[in-house]
Structures are given as C-alpha cells and as structure tokens.
Amino acid sequence: MNFLHGIAIALDYCVEMLLRWKKADPMTVSTLCGLALRRGEKWTALALLGKVLNFISTGHCEGAIAADTNRLQTALNEINSTPSK
C-alpha cells in the first residue's frame, strides 16, 4: 500500500465512522456498501452507492470487503504474535 492509498483508507474510515456515528468497527464505506448488497438491500443509500461503485469498478465492494478482512487479520496476527508482559 502506498502513502496516498493509506491516506485514502484513513479518510474512508473517518467517513464511515461519521455515517455510523462512532461504531467501533473499522470498515470502509465500500465494505458497508458491499454488506448492504449481500443482505439484498436494493434502495438504501449504501446499496445504491454500492451499485454505482460496482458499475465504475467491477467487484469493487467485494474487493473492499476482502481488503478490510485482510487488514483486520494482519492486525490480529500482529496482536497475537506480540507476547504480553
């Protein structure tokens, strides 16, 4: 991940936090859209945005879910590999 991509992800997390009003789940807006689409939502704001994102870039929302899952797994691996004192 390059620096600008990291900044974009951080900004995305901030927007997501504002949308869900400080719920502690670190997910991007694209992931939220993908989850709405997985739930079969059709006319919610997240589902509509997800459809637009997937139209612009095929598989965008599922890719975002995979990327968020990977980031979270990497963080868990780091946490679990560091011995507590």
Summary of the structure (lengths in Angstrom):
residues: 85
radius of gyration: 14.4
end to end distance: 31.4
largest distance: 50.2
contacts: 201
relative contact order: 0.11
helix: 72%
strand: 0%
